[in-house]
Amino acid sequence: MTPEQRALRSRIGAHVSWANTGDRSARTAPARQKFLDRFEREVDPDGVLPAQERARRADHARKAYFARLALRSAAVRRKPA
C-alpha cells in the first residue's frame, strides 16, 4: 500500500469514528485534561503548593503558552511569502 493510500484509509477511518461518536466533548476530555495538567506540573513539579495557588499559577502558565503561540504565529504571517 502506498503512503497516499494509507493516509486515505486512515482519513476514512477517522471520519467513520467521529460519525459514530455521540458526545465529542466526552471523547476528547481525557486529552484536554492531560494538556491542562501539564501546566500544573510545570509550575509545581514537586506538588508542594496548595491546590488553589497551583491552579492560579497554572492558569497564568497556560495563558503565557498561548500568548507565545500567538506571537510566533504573527511573526510567521509577517514574513514575506
N, C-alpha and C positions, 0 to 999 in steps of 0.2 A: 504494500500500500504506500502511495506517495505521501509526503508531508501534507500536501494540499488536501488529499482525500481524508487523511487522519483528522485534519483541522475541521473539515466539513462534517465528518462523522461526530466529532466532539461538539460542534456547534449545534447540530441536530439534537444530540443527547441533552445538552443544556436547555434548549428550548422546550423539549418534552418534559424535562424535570420541572422547570418553572411553571409550565402549563398545568402540571398536576399538584402544584403547591397551593394549598388553600390560604395559609397565613404566612405571607412572605416575611413579615417582620419577625415572627417567631423563629422562622428558619434561619435567619441571619443574626439573631440575638446573641448566640454564643461568640461569634466572631467580633461583633461590636463590643461586647463586654471585655473580651481579651484585649482588643485595641485600647479601650479606656483604662484597663488595669495596667497597661504599660506605663502610663503617666504616673500612676501611684507608685509603682516600683521605681520609677526614675527619681521621684522627689523624696522617697523614703525607702531606700533599698533594704534597710535593716528592720523596718516595721516598728520603729520606736515612737513615731508621732501619734498623737491622738487622732482618731478617725476623722473628726471634723477638720482638723488642721491639714491632715494629709489630703483630704478631698479638696480643700480650698487651694492648696498648692498644686495639686494635680490639674485642677481646672485652669490655673494660670499656665502650667506647662503645656496643656492641650491647646490653649489659645495661642501661645507662642509658636507651637509647632505649625498650626495652620497659617499664622501670620508669615512665618518663614516660607511656607509653600507659596503663598500669595506673592511674596516679594520675588521669589525665583521665577514664578510664572510671568510676572510683569516684566522682569528683566529679559526673559526669553522672547516675549512678544515685541519688545522694543528693538531687538536685533533685526537688522535687515535680512530679508529672505535670501 
